Structures are given as C-alpha cells and as structure tokens.
C-alpha cells in the first residue's frame, strides 16, 4: 500500500507536534495533501475511475474545511501550513 504506518508517522512527525499527535489540523491537512497527490497521479493514468474521482473530491472537501477551520482559529498556523505544503490560495 502507498500509505503505511511509517509514512503516516513521518508525515505527523514533520507537520504535527510529534508522531503521536494525529489529531492536529496541520497533521491531518498534510496527510490529506499526500493522499490527494497520490490519487491525482492515479487519475492521470486511469481517467475513467469514477470511484477514485469521488474519493478525491471528498478528500479535497475535507482538507478545505480543515483549512477554513484553521484560518478562523489561528491565521498564523494557517499561513504556515499553506506555505509549507505549497497549497494555492
């Protein structure tokens, strides 16, 4: 599988407070961004895979709502994660 325990731990260590902090908004946004990038590459090769297309749209919506939450809660954390992940906005 493309996303194993070690990869998740690496993402949460880099973007969260520590490896066990899986609930932070920054960690979840980073995880969603990694999954979105993987599904986007899959859809470039398999453009008629509508199940994956729907999953991608749901993930983008979840990430957007987390980003909106973070923007309302703490604008500095929002700006930091957007800059760190290179998200357009």
ZITA-V141344 format. One record per helix or strand of 3 or more residues. SS is the DSSP state (hx for helix, st for strand). FROM is the first residue (numbers start at 0). LEN is the number of residues. Records with the same first field share a line. If there is no record, write none. Layout:
SS = FROM-LEN / FROM-LEN
//
This chain:
hx = 4-11 / 24-21 / 49-24 / 74-11
//
